[in-house]
């Protein structure tokens, strides 16, 4: 069996790295950001429907090299979060208003005093879910419906499914009459199948503490990998800093894959887009391996963590492959940027974003045991065959028997894992083009929905366009039509409005019936 070779890195290295990263331009850039935020606040009053009782909180600000800025706001009303009221103000170099992503709201005049008590809302929400509830936590918010905000209890209901996999649902209960308004998952799961223990012999960054090595990464914000169910399981420790044996007979083996996966995901976002961690704040996330005997993996915003099931003894390995790790952590990136609501078309785009960047992480890692591909989760199958065993394929999503290749009016009504299909298909076509080709030993053949022939622009450019669209133009309620507009704007920003890349974006969307 292969031994996993790792390197211990002293925690003291972190401060040295952080200090060397600081430069004389940081203060000036901070001033530029502060001015952009002031200008955007002034523009928001006129263009976003920011009225009495509302306050704006900056979630993020993107500053372009040419001086343009894009400031993303969340709203509150009398101290309550306005769910779905987020928007982005786009400005020129001098702070001049250019456009806005997101909807302007009608004036909010609702009372913030609920007629329905929190325990009743929690009880109502708990009755709507189809899993065993362990907790129901209500919080008053304003929920946007159309362009109107209404007082609601957002109840996060958490628990476990019958197979032991973690479950969570945000259920919104009207605070005036007590009826359920809407809901969407709070634990974003990836049901799958797979082959592997996957990455072979790799270096791992760990921390030496009290004579024992801990699976805590001192170079990447303290990313930590835990042994057991979330959220109280201990961090993996080892006496000699040599982890796992390449087999599930050793509990550390799956942890090696998970720890390597979170490191490569961090590196991909940092080296490709300059993003400093999942939340862009330098803070690491947690991975919980051996969370239970189920075929699933998930991301949860509330614990800022990944949870990996162990699969089963006959069909599936633990779900710790590189693309699954990149997929789950990319849900965290989405939550800290566009915040795409996990239902309807925005939910499909949320899932597609994780597939897109999960695949991108796998290519970036360049691991000989698990080379990059456009097939999601093929490694977790004990019977490895990427042509037939996979969670999703991006070249022809319908090969899984449920996903859509092409957008239609019913897309918003189907499960988000399947309504992701048109966006996955778009990304593959934009990257590689239509027709047959073989990449890293896997054969692809991607048709178009309109019979057109598409020439790809390359995966790196396609990913750059999607990331720019996600972080700069998409908002929580972006639809497929909105994603088309967002990616066209992103391609225009990066390459020019009449560029080959911008033209290819338009053509690839048309090829999946989004126009």
C-alpha positions as CSV (number, residue, x, y, z in Angstrom):
1,X,0.0,0.0,0.0
2,X,1.1,3.5,-0.6
3,X,2.1,5.6,2.4
4,X,0.9,9.2,2.5
5,X,3.9,11.5,2.9
6,X,3.2,14.8,4.5
7,X,5.1,17.8,5.6
8,X,4.6,19.6,9.0
9,X,4.7,23.3,8.7
10,X,5.2,25.5,11.8
11,X,2.3,27.8,12.6
12,X,4.7,30.7,12.9
13,X,5.1,30.7,9.1
14,X,1.7,32.2,8.8
15,X,2.6,35.6,10.2
16,X,5.7,35.8,7.9
17,X,3.7,35.0,4.8
18,X,1.0,37.5,5.8
19,X,3.5,40.3,6.4
20,X,5.3,39.7,3.1
21,X,2.0,39.8,1.2
22,X,1.3,43.4,2.4
23,X,2.5,46.1,0.1
24,X,2.5,49.9,-0.1
25,X,-0.5,50.0,-2.4
26,X,-2.8,48.4,0.2
27,X,-3.7,51.7,1.9
28,X,-4.5,53.4,-1.5
29,X,-6.6,50.4,-2.5
30,X,-8.5,50.6,0.8
31,X,-9.2,54.3,0.1
32,X,-10.4,53.4,-3.3
33,X,-12.8,50.8,-2.0
34,X,-14.1,53.1,0.7
35,X,-14.9,55.8,-1.9
36,X,-16.5,53.2,-4.2
37,X,-18.7,52.1,-1.3
38,X,-19.7,55.7,-0.5
39,X,-20.6,56.4,-4.1
40,X,-22.6,53.2,-4.4
41,X,-24.6,54.0,-1.3
42,X,-25.6,57.3,-2.8
43,X,-26.6,55.6,-6.0
44,X,-28.6,52.9,-4.3
45,X,-31.1,55.3,-2.8
46,X,-32.1,56.4,-6.3
47,X,-31.9,53.1,-8.2
48,X,-32.5,50.2,-5.7
49,X,-35.6,51.3,-3.8
50,X,-33.7,52.0,-0.5
51,X,-36.2,53.8,1.6
52,X,-37.1,54.7,5.2
53,X,-36.1,52.1,7.8
54,X,-33.6,50.4,5.5
55,X,-29.8,50.1,6.0
56,X,-27.2,48.7,3.6
57,X,-24.4,46.4,4.5
58,X,-21.6,45.8,2.1
59,X,-21.1,42.1,1.4
60,X,-18.3,42.5,-1.2
61,X,-16.7,45.1,-3.5
62,X,-14.9,44.2,-6.7
63,X,-12.4,46.9,-7.9
64,X,-11.3,46.6,-11.5
65,X,-7.9,47.6,-12.8
66,X,-9.4,50.4,-14.9
67,X,-11.0,52.0,-11.8
68,X,-14.5,50.6,-12.3
69,X,-16.2,49.2,-9.2
70,X,-19.0,46.8,-8.3
71,X,-20.3,47.0,-4.8
72,X,-22.6,44.2,-3.5
73,X,-25.1,45.1,-0.8
74,X,-27.4,43.3,1.6
75,X,-30.3,45.2,3.1
76,X,-31.8,45.3,6.5
77,X,-35.1,46.8,7.5
78,X,-35.4,48.0,11.1
79,X,-32.6,45.6,12.0
80,X,-34.1,42.6,10.2
81,X,-32.3,40.9,7.2
82,X,-34.2,41.5,3.9
83,X,-33.9,38.0,2.3
84,X,-33.7,38.4,-1.5
85,X,-33.2,42.1,-1.3
86,X,-29.5,42.0,-2.3
87,X,-28.2,43.9,-5.3
88,X,-24.9,45.1,-6.9
89,X,-24.2,48.7,-8.0
90,X,-21.9,49.0,-11.0
91,X,-19.9,52.3,-11.3
92,X,-17.4,54.0,-13.6
93,X,-13.9,55.0,-12.6
94,X,-15.0,58.3,-11.1
95,X,-17.9,56.8,-9.2
96,X,-20.5,57.5,-11.8
97,X,-23.5,55.1,-11.7
98,X,-23.7,52.7,-14.7
99,X,-26.2,50.0,-13.8
100,X,-27.5,47.7,-11.1
101,X,-27.9,43.9,-10.8
102,X,-30.9,42.9,-8.8
103,X,-34.4,44.3,-8.3
104,X,-35.5,47.7,-7.0
105,X,-38.0,47.1,-4.2
106,X,-41.3,48.8,-3.4
107,X,-41.2,50.9,-0.2
108,X,-41.2,48.6,2.9
109,X,-43.9,49.7,5.4
110,X,-44.6,46.4,7.2
111,X,-44.6,46.2,11.0
112,X,-41.7,44.2,12.4
113,X,-43.9,42.9,15.3
114,X,-45.0,39.3,14.6
115,X,-48.5,38.0,15.2
116,X,-47.2,34.5,15.2
117,X,-44.9,33.5,18.0
118,X,-41.5,31.8,17.4
119,X,-42.4,28.4,18.9
120,X,-45.5,28.1,16.7
121,X,-43.4,29.0,13.6
122,X,-40.8,26.4,14.6
123,X,-43.5,23.8,15.0
124,X,-45.1,24.6,11.6
125,X,-41.7,24.5,9.9
126,X,-40.8,21.2,11.5
127,X,-43.9,19.6,10.2
128,X,-43.0,20.5,6.6
129,X,-39.7,18.5,6.3
130,X,-39.3,14.9,5.4
131,X,-36.5,14.0,7.7
132,X,-36.0,13.5,11.5
133,X,-35.7,16.9,13.0
134,X,-33.1,17.6,15.7
135,X,-33.4,21.4,15.8
136,X,-35.6,24.2,14.5
137,X,-34.3,27.7,15.0
138,X,-36.5,30.6,14.1
139,X,-35.3,34.1,13.2
140,X,-37.4,37.1,12.1
141,X,-36.6,38.4,8.6
142,X,-38.2,40.3,5.8
143,X,-38.7,38.0,2.8
144,X,-38.9,39.5,-0.7
145,X,-41.7,38.2,-2.9
146,X,-41.8,39.9,-6.2
147,X,-40.8,43.4,-5.3
148,X,-42.5,43.4,-1.9
149,X,-40.9,42.4,1.4
150,X,-43.1,40.7,4.1
151,X,-42.4,39.8,7.7
152,X,-41.5,36.2,8.1
153,X,-39.9,33.7,10.4
154,X,-37.0,32.0,8.8
155,X,-36.8,28.7,10.5
156,X,-33.6,26.6,10.0
157,X,-34.7,23.0,10.5
158,X,-31.8,20.5,10.7
159,X,-31.6,16.7,11.3
160,X,-30.7,13.5,9.6
161,X,-32.3,11.4,6.8
162,X,-33.1,7.7,7.3
163,X,-29.7,6.8,5.9
164,X,-27.9,9.1,8.4
165,X,-27.0,11.9,5.9
166,X,-27.2,15.4,7.3
167,X,-30.3,17.4,6.3
168,X,-31.3,21.0,6.6
169,X,-34.1,23.3,5.3
170,X,-34.8,27.0,5.6
171,X,-38.6,27.2,6.0
172,X,-40.2,30.7,5.8
173,X,-43.4,31.0,7.8
174,X,-45.5,34.2,7.4
175,X,-45.3,36.1,10.7
176,X,-48.8,37.5,10.3
177,X,-50.9,34.4,9.5
178,X,-48.5,31.5,10.2
179,X,-48.6,29.8,6.8
180,X,-45.5,28.5,5.0
181,X,-44.4,30.9,2.3
182,X,-41.5,29.1,0.7
183,X,-38.5,26.9,1.6
184,X,-35.1,25.8,0.3
185,X,-32.3,23.6,1.6
186,X,-29.8,24.9,4.1
187,X,-27.6,21.8,3.8
188,X,-26.5,21.5,0.2
189,X,-26.1,17.8,-0.5
190,X,-24.5,15.9,-3.4
191,X,-26.0,12.5,-3.7
192,X,-23.5,10.3,-5.5
193,X,-21.6,7.2,-6.3
194,X,-17.9,6.7,-6.7
195,X,-14.6,5.0,-7.1
196,X,-11.4,5.5,-5.3
197,X,-9.4,6.3,-2.6
198,X,-8.2,8.7,-4.9
199,X,-5.2,11.0,-4.8
200,X,-2.4,8.5,-4.0
201,X,0.8,9.7,-2.2
202,X,0.6,13.5,-1.7
203,X,2.1,16.1,0.6
204,X,-0.2,17.5,3.3
205,X,0.3,20.7,5.4
206,X,-0.2,19.9,9.0
207,X,0.5,21.5,12.4
208,X,2.8,20.1,15.2
209,X,1.3,20.8,18.6
210,X,2.3,19.2,21.9
211,X,4.3,16.5,20.3
212,X,1.5,15.4,18.0
213,X,0.6,16.3,14.5
214,X,-2.8,17.7,13.8
215,X,-4.6,17.8,10.4
216,X,-4.8,21.6,10.5
217,X,-3.4,23.6,7.6
218,X,-1.4,26.6,8.8
219,X,-0.9,28.0,5.3
220,X,-4.5,28.1,4.4
221,X,-6.4,29.8,7.2
222,X,-6.4,26.8,9.5
223,X,-8.4,24.4,7.2
224,X,-9.1,21.5,9.5
225,X,-10.1,17.9,8.9
226,X,-12.1,16.1,11.6
227,X,-12.7,12.4,12.4
228,X,-16.4,11.7,12.8
229,X,-19.8,13.4,12.6
230,X,-20.1,17.1,12.6
231,X,-19.8,19.3,14.5
232,X,-18.0,18.1,17.6
233,X,-15.7,15.4,16.2
234,X,-12.0,15.8,17.0
235,X,-9.4,16.9,14.5
236,X,-7.3,14.0,13.1
237,X,-4.0,13.5,14.9
238,X,-1.0,11.4,14.3
239,X,2.3,10.7,16.0
240,X,4.7,10.5,13.0
241,X,3.0,12.7,10.4
242,X,2.6,9.8,8.0
243,X,-1.2,9.4,7.3
244,X,-3.3,6.6,5.9
245,X,-2.4,3.5,3.9
246,X,-4.5,3.9,0.7
247,X,-7.2,1.7,1.9
248,X,-10.5,2.2,3.8
249,X,-9.1,-0.1,6.4
250,X,-7.3,2.9,7.8
251,X,-9.6,5.7,9.0
252,X,-7.0,8.4,8.0
253,X,-7.0,7.4,4.3
254,X,-10.3,9.3,3.4
255,X,-9.1,12.2,5.6
256,X,-6.0,12.5,3.3
257,X,-8.3,12.9,0.3
258,X,-10.5,15.5,2.1
259,X,-7.5,17.5,3.5
260,X,-5.8,17.5,0.1
261,X,-9.1,18.5,-1.6
262,X,-9.7,21.5,0.6
263,X,-6.1,22.6,0.1
264,X,-6.3,22.4,-3.7
265,X,-9.7,24.2,-3.7
266,X,-8.1,27.0,-1.6
267,X,-5.1,27.1,-4.0
268,X,-7.3,27.2,-7.1
269,X,-9.4,30.1,-6.0
270,X,-6.3,32.0,-4.7
271,X,-4.0,31.4,-7.6
272,X,-6.6,31.8,-10.3
273,X,-8.8,34.7,-9.0
274,X,-6.9,36.1,-6.0
275,X,-9.6,34.9,-3.6
276,X,-8.2,34.5,-0.1
277,X,-10.2,31.4,1.1
278,X,-13.8,30.4,0.6
279,X,-15.2,33.5,2.2
280,X,-12.3,35.7,0.9
281,X,-11.4,36.6,4.5
282,X,-8.4,34.3,5.0
283,X,-10.4,31.9,7.3
284,X,-10.3,28.2,6.8
285,X,-13.2,25.8,6.6
286,X,-13.7,22.4,8.3
287,X,-14.1,19.0,6.8
288,X,-15.8,16.2,8.7
289,X,-14.9,12.8,7.4
290,X,-16.7,9.6,8.4
291,X,-19.8,11.7,9.1
292,X,-22.0,8.6,8.7
293,X,-22.6,5.4,6.6
294,X,-24.4,7.2,3.8
295,X,-23.8,8.0,0.1
296,X,-23.6,11.8,0.2
297,X,-21.5,14.8,0.8
298,X,-22.7,18.3,1.8
299,X,-21.8,21.9,2.5
300,X,-23.4,23.8,5.4
301,X,-23.1,27.6,5.8
302,X,-24.1,27.5,9.4
303,X,-21.0,25.5,10.4
304,X,-18.9,26.7,7.4
305,X,-18.0,23.0,6.8
306,X,-18.1,20.0,4.6
307,X,-19.5,16.7,5.7
308,X,-18.5,13.5,3.9
309,X,-20.4,10.2,4.1
310,X,-18.6,6.9,4.0
311,X,-20.5,5.4,1.1
312,X,-21.3,1.7,1.4
313,X,-19.6,-1.6,1.3
314,X,-20.9,-2.6,-2.2
315,X,-21.1,0.3,-4.6
316,X,-19.6,3.5,-3.2
317,X,-16.4,4.6,-1.6
318,X,-16.3,7.6,0.9
319,X,-17.3,10.7,-1.1
320,X,-14.0,12.5,-0.7
321,X,-12.9,12.8,-4.4
322,X,-11.3,16.1,-5.6
323,X,-14.3,17.2,-7.7
324,X,-16.7,16.5,-4.8
325,X,-14.5,18.5,-2.4
326,X,-14.3,21.4,-4.9
327,X,-18.0,21.2,-5.6
328,X,-19.0,21.4,-1.9
329,X,-16.6,24.3,-1.0
330,X,-17.8,26.2,-4.1
331,X,-21.2,26.3,-2.5
332,X,-19.5,28.3,0.2
333,X,-18.0,30.7,-2.4
334,X,-21.5,31.1,-3.9
335,X,-23.0,31.9,-0.5
336,X,-20.5,34.6,0.1
337,X,-21.0,36.2,-3.3
338,X,-24.1,35.9,-5.4
339,X,-26.0,34.0,-2.7
340,X,-28.0,32.1,-5.3
341,X,-31.2,30.8,-3.6
342,X,-31.3,27.0,-3.6
343,X,-34.5,26.5,-5.5
344,X,-35.9,27.1,-8.9
345,X,-33.5,28.4,-11.6
346,X,-31.3,30.1,-9.2
347,X,-30.8,26.8,-7.4
348,X,-29.9,25.1,-10.6
349,X,-27.3,27.8,-11.3
350,X,-26.0,27.3,-7.7
351,X,-25.5,23.6,-8.4
352,X,-24.0,24.2,-11.8
353,X,-21.5,26.7,-10.2
354,X,-20.3,24.0,-7.9
355,X,-20.0,21.5,-10.7
356,X,-18.1,24.0,-12.8
357,X,-15.6,24.9,-10.2
358,X,-15.4,21.3,-8.8
359,X,-14.3,20.2,-12.3
360,X,-12.0,23.2,-12.5
361,X,-10.3,22.3,-9.2
362,X,-9.8,18.7,-10.4
363,X,-8.0,20.0,-13.6
364,X,-6.0,22.5,-11.5
365,X,-4.8,19.8,-9.1
366,X,-3.2,17.9,-12.0
367,X,-3.2,14.7,-9.9
368,X,-2.0,11.7,-11.9
369,X,-4.4,9.4,-10.0
370,X,-7.5,11.6,-10.6
371,X,-6.9,13.7,-13.8
372,X,-9.2,16.5,-14.7
373,X,-12.5,15.8,-16.5
374,X,-16.0,17.1,-17.1
375,X,-17.5,14.1,-15.3
376,X,-18.6,14.7,-11.7
377,X,-18.0,12.1,-9.0
378,X,-16.9,9.2,-11.1
379,X,-14.2,8.3,-8.7
380,X,-16.5,7.4,-5.8
381,X,-17.9,4.3,-7.7
382,X,-16.3,1.1,-6.6
383,X,-16.9,-0.1,-10.2
384,X,-15.0,2.7,-12.0
385,X,-16.4,3.6,-15.4
386,X,-16.8,7.3,-16.2
387,X,-18.8,6.5,-19.2
388,X,-21.6,5.0,-17.1
389,X,-20.9,5.6,-13.4
390,X,-21.0,9.3,-12.4
391,X,-23.1,11.8,-10.5
392,X,-23.3,14.2,-13.5
393,X,-21.7,14.8,-16.9
394,X,-21.3,18.2,-18.3
395,X,-21.0,17.4,-22.0
396,X,-24.4,15.8,-22.2
397,X,-26.2,16.2,-18.8
398,X,-29.2,14.0,-19.8
399,X,-26.9,10.9,-19.7
400,X,-27.7,10.6,-16.0
401,X,-31.4,10.0,-16.9
402,X,-32.8,13.1,-15.2
403,X,-30.8,16.3,-16.0
404,X,-31.7,18.7,-18.7
405,X,-29.5,19.4,-21.7
406,X,-31.6,22.4,-22.8
407,X,-33.5,25.1,-20.9
408,X,-37.3,25.2,-21.1
409,X,-40.2,26.7,-19.2
410,X,-40.2,23.7,-16.8
411,X,-36.6,24.1,-15.7
412,X,-37.5,26.1,-12.7
413,X,-39.8,23.3,-11.5
414,X,-37.4,20.4,-11.3
415,X,-34.8,19.4,-8.7
416,X,-31.9,21.8,-8.7
417,X,-29.4,19.0,-9.3
418,X,-31.1,18.4,-12.6
419,X,-32.0,21.9,-13.5
420,X,-28.2,22.6,-13.4
421,X,-27.9,20.7,-16.7
422,X,-28.3,23.7,-19.1
423,X,-25.6,25.7,-17.3
424,X,-23.3,22.7,-17.1
425,X,-23.9,22.1,-20.8
426,X,-23.2,25.8,-21.5
427,X,-19.9,25.7,-19.7
428,X,-18.7,22.6,-21.5
429,X,-19.6,24.0,-24.9
430,X,-18.0,27.3,-24.0
431,X,-14.8,25.5,-22.9
432,X,-14.5,22.7,-25.4
433,X,-17.1,23.2,-28.1
434,X,-19.5,20.8,-29.6
435,X,-18.9,17.4,-31.2
436,X,-16.7,14.5,-30.3
437,X,-13.3,14.7,-28.5
438,X,-11.3,12.8,-26.0
439,X,-9.7,14.6,-22.9
440,X,-7.5,12.7,-20.4
441,X,-8.8,9.4,-21.7
442,X,-12.5,10.2,-21.5
443,X,-14.6,10.4,-24.6
444,X,-17.1,13.3,-24.9
445,X,-19.6,14.1,-27.5
446,X,-21.6,17.3,-26.8
447,X,-24.6,18.1,-29.1
448,X,-26.3,21.5,-29.2
449,X,-30.0,22.1,-28.8
450,X,-30.3,24.3,-31.9
451,X,-28.1,22.2,-34.2
452,X,-25.3,24.8,-34.2
453,X,-21.6,24.1,-34.1
454,X,-19.8,25.7,-31.2
455,X,-16.0,26.4,-31.0
456,X,-14.7,26.5,-27.4
457,X,-12.6,29.2,-26.0
458,X,-10.8,27.1,-23.4
459,X,-11.7,26.1,-19.8
460,X,-9.6,28.8,-18.2
461,X,-11.4,31.6,-20.0
462,X,-14.8,30.0,-19.5
463,X,-14.1,29.7,-15.8
464,X,-12.9,33.3,-15.6
465,X,-16.1,34.5,-17.2
466,X,-18.3,32.4,-14.8
467,X,-16.4,33.6,-11.7
468,X,-16.7,37.2,-12.8
469,X,-20.4,36.8,-13.5
470,X,-20.9,35.1,-10.1
471,X,-19.0,37.6,-8.1
472,X,-20.0,40.8,-9.9
473,X,-23.3,40.5,-11.7
474,X,-25.4,37.6,-10.3
475,X,-27.6,38.1,-7.2
476,X,-29.7,35.7,-5.1
477,X,-32.6,35.4,-7.5
478,X,-30.7,35.3,-10.8
479,X,-32.5,33.2,-13.4
480,X,-31.1,31.5,-16.6
481,X,-31.9,34.6,-18.6
482,X,-30.1,36.6,-15.9
483,X,-27.1,34.3,-16.0
484,X,-26.9,34.8,-19.8
485,X,-26.8,38.6,-19.3
486,X,-24.3,38.3,-16.4
487,X,-21.9,36.1,-18.4
488,X,-22.1,38.4,-21.4
489,X,-21.3,41.4,-19.2
490,X,-18.4,39.4,-17.6
491,X,-17.0,38.5,-21.0
492,X,-17.3,42.1,-22.2
493,X,-15.4,43.3,-19.1
494,X,-12.7,40.7,-19.5
495,X,-12.2,40.5,-23.3
496,X,-14.4,43.2,-24.9
497,X,-17.9,43.3,-26.2
498,X,-17.0,42.3,-29.8
499,X,-14.4,39.7,-28.7
500,X,-14.4,36.1,-29.8
501,X,-15.0,35.2,-26.1
502,X,-18.2,37.4,-25.8
503,X,-19.5,36.1,-29.1
504,X,-18.9,32.6,-27.9
505,X,-20.8,33.2,-24.7
506,X,-23.9,34.3,-26.7
507,X,-23.6,31.3,-29.0
508,X,-23.1,28.8,-26.2
509,X,-26.3,30.1,-24.4
510,X,-28.3,29.9,-27.6
511,X,-27.0,26.3,-28.0
512,X,-28.7,25.3,-24.8
513,X,-31.9,27.2,-25.6
514,X,-31.3,30.3,-23.4
515,X,-31.6,33.5,-25.5
